Structure formats: C-alpha cells, structure tokens
Amino acid sequence: MTDGQNDQNRQIARRDRRARKNRRFTRLLNNLRLPGWQARFDKAGGKLNEFEQKLPPPLKNPIVRRRLLWLGILVGGFGVFKIATWQIDRSLPNPADLAVFSRPGTLTIKASDGTVLHQLGPATREKLTISQIPKPLINAFIASEDRRFYEHTGVDYQAIVRAIGRNLTSGSLVEGGSTITQQLARVVFLNQDRSIGRKVKEALLAQKLEREVDKQQLLERYLNLVYLGSNAYGVGDAAWIYFSKSVNQLTLSESATIAGLPPAPSLYSPIVSLEKARERRNVVLDKMVEAGYITPAEAETAKAEDLKIKPSSPKKIESDSPYFTYYVQQQLPKYISKAALEAGGITVETTLSPKFQKAADKAIKDAIEVEGSAENFKQAAMVAIDPRSGEVRAMVGGYDFYKESQFNRATQAQRQPGSTFKSFVYTTAIAAGFSPYRSYLDERFVVDGYQPKNYSNKYKGWMNIRNALTASVNVIAVKTLIDVGFNPVIKTAESMGIHSKLNPTYSMALGAYEVNLLELVSSYGTLAAQGKAIEPHGIRRIINSKGKVLYQADVKSKQVLDAETAAIMTWMLRNVVSDGTGRPAQIDRPVAGKTGTSEKARDLWFIGYIPQLVAGVWLGNDDNSPTWGSSGTAAYAWHQFMKASVEGMPIQKFPEIPANLDDRKGSLKAEPVKPNRTRSLGGSADPDESQSQSGDAPESSYSEPRSERSYESVPADPPPAETAPEPAPRQEEPPPESAAPLPEPPPRREAPLDPAPASSDPLPPPGN
C-alpha cells in the first residue's frame, strides 16, 4: 500500500469518527428534547465555518491555530491571576488599622489629654515617634533584621535566597528571610501560624503596606510593637526594663543587645543569660559593620564594654490614678460586650484631668498626713465633676490604693451626709415658693417623740432659713422639712442625683440616711448647672484594636429644678462659705457649698462648687469610729484642691437671683407633714447636754460643729424681709428631768434608731 493510499484511508477514518460524534450529539439533543438549542448550535456552527473560510491561509494551518490557542490560554490565565490577586488584595486588612492597633488581651486607659493612666496585658507602655529613637538603635535593628529595608518593596527575595543558603550550609535554622514589614504585618494583622497560607498572606500584606504606608512610619510602628522579652513591647519598654534608661541614654553596646532580641527574646534576654546576650550582641555589631553603619573599631569598643543590666518593672503596670481607673474598669461591662472585653485590645478614653487629679491626690494626702492624727481620721476621699457635662474630672478613693486598701470610698462607701443634706431640704422649700427670708423659731422642741438638737446647745430664737443654713442650725432644717413635706424632699433629692434609699422621717433633714460621695457631689452639680441634672460618668469613648468605636458617650442633661430655685440656693450656699461654717473653703472667686458632720463626728464633709467645677471631700474612718475633728478640715482640703485646680481658669459669675424673693410662685407643691404631736421645750440650753462636759456631740443628734478654721463668729441674723407677728407663746410642758449622759454606743454603719414614738407614726432615725 502506497503512502498516498494510507493518507487517504486516514482522512476517511477521521471523517467517519467526526460523523459518528455528530450523530451521537444529535441524538443527545433530541433525547433531551432541546430542538431549540440544536438550532442555535447549528446556526453558531455555520457562522464559525463562514468565519473560518474568511481567515487568511496562514491561520488555517493547524499548527498555527494550536499556538494561538495556547497563547490565548496564557493570556487568559494571566488575567485570571491578576483578578484573583486583586480580589485577595481587597480582602487583606486595611493598612490604616496600623495606626490604631492594640494587641489582643490589652486594656489601655487614657486621661482626657491622651496620656496613659493604666495599661493591662501585653501593651506597649512607652510609645515613641521615629524622631525620638536614636539612629544607632534604628541601624542596629535594620542591620540585624532587614539590611535591605530601604530597598525592597515588602518582600526581600535576595534575603530569602541568602537565608536558605545559610540554613542549608549550617544544618540548622540560623537566619530568617522575613523583612521588618513582614514581621509588622504578622504582629498586627496575622498570627504565628507556620502554614504556607499565612506566609503568602504575610508577603502580600507586606507589599500592600509598602505601597500605602511610608517606610519611616512602618519602622516606627515596628520598633514600638516588636516583642523583646520580659514583658517589653517595643524599644522604649526594653530600654527601661533591661537598663532602667530612656532610649536616648543607651550605649551602642546596649542598643545592639536590644536589637538582637527579636529572633528569640527568652533565649537572648540579658536577664535570663548574660552570656548568650553578649554573644548575640556581638553578632549584631558584626552585622552593623557589614552594613556600613559602624566601623570595626567602634564594634570592638562596644564588644569590650561590660554588659550591665539594671532591671525595672514595666511602666504603667500600676495605675497613676488607681481608684479612678478601677472605677472605669467596673463600668466597662455596661457599655461593651463580654466578648469584646475578653478579646482585649481595648482603649478607654476617660474624662479624668491629670491636673485636677494631681491636685486631688495632694489635698487628700496632706489632709491625712497633716490633720489625720490630730483629729483621729485615717481615710479620706474626693470627687470632682464638671457640672455642665457630668464628667468625673478627679477621684481619690482613699489614702493609698496599693498599700492601704483598694476599697473606693468615693463610690462604694455609704456614709451619713450630715448637714450637707440640708441643701436638699431648702432647695425643695425654695422650689415650693418659700422665701429665703421665711423665719422659724430656733428652740428646743419635740415632734412625734423626735427631738433635734443644735450642736452648740444654744437656741437663737427667730431666724430665717438663709441664715439657718449659713449657721447650720438643725432645728430650723427639721421645721422646714415639716412644712415642705417628706415626699417632695425625697423626689427633689432623687431628681438631683441621689440614688440611695431615703425614708420619710424627720431625721432625713439632718442627713441620717447613707449616701456615697459621688452621688452627693453630682447632686450639688445640679445647682451649679442651674437646675440641670446629668449622670456622672468617667468614660468618653471606647475603641477596639482596629480603631472601631465600641462606645461613644452621649449623656444628656435634664432640667429638674427651675433656674430661679437653683440661683437662690446657690446664693444661700455662697453665704455658707463667705460667712458661715464653710469659710475655710474660700478661694479667689465666689464659692457655694455646705459642710456636714454626722453623729460623733464620724463623717466630716464639705461639698462645694464654682460654675465650672463641683467637688466634695469626705474624712473619716473605715470602722465608723468617731473623729475628733470638724467639717472645717474637709472644707480646707477642698480649698487646697480648688486653689491648685483653678489656676488659669477664668472666673465665672453665678447667675443673678430674682428681684422678688418673698412672693415667688413655686414650681412644685409642698405637702406639709401633719405631726401627731409637737411640744416646745423653750429656748434655753438642754439641761442634759449642759451637764455633760465630755465635749462630744450630743447623743442621738447629727450635729454640726462650728468650723475650727472660722476666723470670726457668724454674724447676727438680719431681720426677715417681712416680719410676721410672733405668735402667742404656748403653754410649755416642763422639760424632762436631767439624766446622766449615756455611755457612747459602739460604732455602727446603720442609721441609729429613734427613741420610742409618742404616737403610732413610724419613727425616724435621729437628726443633725
């Protein structure tokens, strides 16, 4: 058989195979009952045949057509690869997250000016800008970790090849090929997984970072985040933890020691092994010589230097303001989820002012150390709030958080407020339309078995409520409460910010029911804010490790008192500071405030304010034992705090009081109490009290001692604006017989019980 016949037979065989395939395809289409599709295929095939006939002869060659097909596959494959790469690039983290990154498991609490108050977990405690990091330290890291840092675009292929070669020749892993950018990408966006997938992502992300972030910024973030052993995150932490120095004090030898730590911090740590640290330091110095950063002579000098360490604890491991920062930590679950807290990487931006906090710390420390032993108190607390926003600006919860006690006396201690509570009684009275010149008879009297007593055991006759507040007269506060009513006073106190339970009893007027310092200060802030109450808070914003805002404070104030009432009360409280028991609180501007002392002087208080700031001081003992002091000491501590805090603060005036004080229309309705029985005991001193020479406050009274820092006696009361005719004297029952003073009861935290009632009405605890 000839070659021509063979070719002819092969062509016939190919045609037969093609024909069989076409018949099978036709049967398939018919079986699927897709005649419409068959017609479309036939039409498309016809068009392809027509197109093929029009092709130039070279393109009809099967070999050429095969090559064109492969070219199309290559081009298409490259396009698919580029699209896939683009999609992967889009799926990678945003490089902008680099600037706000915090490690998982960390909690950073910042003051209002951005300074760090406290850091928990694996946090960088001293963040530095690239300009603050010395050049030798930067060069040591580049020479050791990424010599071609300024030349590559995220991945250094030369370094990879070099590392493979060195590792093969040494028979062990002696060098890595990751660039500084790759290491940074791993720390911020990825994990320590050794999979191929993670390495590919790391390389792609490093290249993306190089495209979008400046080299110097990348270097700065790396030097602040790289883990260097012994809880040191970043070069600033390492300089302090290993050498007790700032970075600009490091020698070349010390810089090389720190730069040698990243590959194995626990192995090369000078705290763990000085010998291995020296060996690694010398390797880094040799690399610096190879890179041209130092001369061989400089390297030899550094190698000869004795490596001396001086370990220190990480900075900010103890809070600068521990009572406040722990208060903030207790608030976090209210604002963010448990999962977010457990994940960590949380940064809390707070309201605390470092300037005010420093002044508060000093005022409390001085009060305890200077006055505490003489006046028998061992603890103190202070809170300062911006009344316009409700932001807590300073907080001290005790003498020493870390050595003495972590109990926060500003937020957790419930104590009797004494005469500071009188402000709520008189605020309610003014809101009900009472004139500040409304007069009551200051006398010994009993109402439903309860007898309020003045601390001085002196009774001054007729006195208006403004002067009664100035001199902190107990009897008139109780009589005012009777006229205005229990429920209005309780509602007013609660609307102003008191959340602790108050009971409708006569002794409520004198502060028998326990409150905490934070709520008391916040309530006085309502007066400073012209009747607007706002919840006190210490957190402005919470963000996670990616910079996402988890919580943004949006606390709204509420008008709970009419502005005239607030202005009149402020005017009355200014008189307390200018002419009454609060005189030790005076500063270079108008101040309104009130002193308070509980039974046996167990609690010494002063709460005062200016338009921009309200603050309160408490002094006492945790076991509730009596002090020997007066509320004037608390007022003086307030003075010391405010004196430092208001430096540079403009003086703002309090609102003017209304012209007509005597016949104002009230904004709330009084609900006078109807006692079952009242009894006047006259204006003379109590014989029981006059026989006692102990010097303590009268038993069963919450009395207000005169401030020891008063510089002159309280002036005589001005006559009332409208003097009503004095009522005809009632027939007084004889006073009870004098009895020997009772022994002092043991200290207790609960409000004491009242004497037996004269009627079936529920009995109040004793008053101030």
DAKA-V259024 format. One record per run of one state. SS is the DSSP state (@ for helix, = for strand, . for the rest). FROM is the first residue (numbers start at 1). TO is the last residue. If there is no record, write none. Layout:
ss: <SS | SS>
from: <FROM | FROM>
to: <TO | TO>
This chain:
ss: <. | @ | . | @ | . | @ | . | @ | . | @ | . | = | . | = | . | = | . | @ | . | @ | . | @ | . | @ | . | @ | . | @ | . | = | . | = | . | @ | . | @ | . | @ | . | @ | . | @ | . | @ | . | @ | . | @ | = | . | = | . | @ | . | = | . | = | . | = | . | @ | . | = | . | = | . | = | . | = | @ | . | @ | . | @ | . | @ | . | = | . | @ | . | = | . | = | . | = | . | = | . | = | . | @ | . | @ | . | = | . | @ | . | = | . | = | . | @ | . | = | . | @ | .>
from: <1 | 3 | 32 | 35 | 55 | 57 | 61 | 62 | 92 | 95 | 101 | 104 | 105 | 107 | 111 | 116 | 121 | 130 | 133 | 135 | 146 | 157 | 171 | 180 | 190 | 196 | 213 | 215 | 226 | 227 | 228 | 233 | 234 | 235 | 244 | 247 | 250 | 252 | 260 | 265 | 269 | 274 | 292 | 296 | 305 | 322 | 335 | 338 | 344 | 345 | 346 | 351 | 354 | 376 | 379 | 386 | 391 | 397 | 415 | 417 | 418 | 432 | 439 | 443 | 444 | 448 | 450 | 451 | 461 | 465 | 472 | 474 | 485 | 486 | 497 | 506 | 511 | 514 | 516 | 517 | 529 | 532 | 534 | 537 | 538 | 539 | 544 | 549 | 553 | 558 | 560 | 563 | 580 | 583 | 586 | 592 | 598 | 599 | 602 | 603 | 611 | 613 | 621 | 631 | 646 | 678 | 683 | 687 | 692>
to: <2 | 31 | 34 | 54 | 56 | 60 | 61 | 91 | 94 | 100 | 103 | 104 | 106 | 110 | 115 | 120 | 129 | 132 | 134 | 145 | 156 | 170 | 179 | 189 | 195 | 212 | 214 | 225 | 226 | 227 | 232 | 233 | 234 | 243 | 246 | 249 | 251 | 259 | 264 | 268 | 273 | 291 | 295 | 304 | 321 | 334 | 337 | 343 | 344 | 345 | 350 | 353 | 375 | 378 | 385 | 390 | 396 | 414 | 416 | 417 | 431 | 438 | 442 | 443 | 447 | 449 | 450 | 460 | 464 | 471 | 473 | 484 | 485 | 496 | 505 | 510 | 513 | 515 | 516 | 528 | 531 | 533 | 536 | 537 | 538 | 543 | 548 | 552 | 557 | 559 | 562 | 579 | 582 | 585 | 591 | 597 | 598 | 601 | 602 | 610 | 612 | 620 | 630 | 645 | 677 | 682 | 686 | 691 | 768>
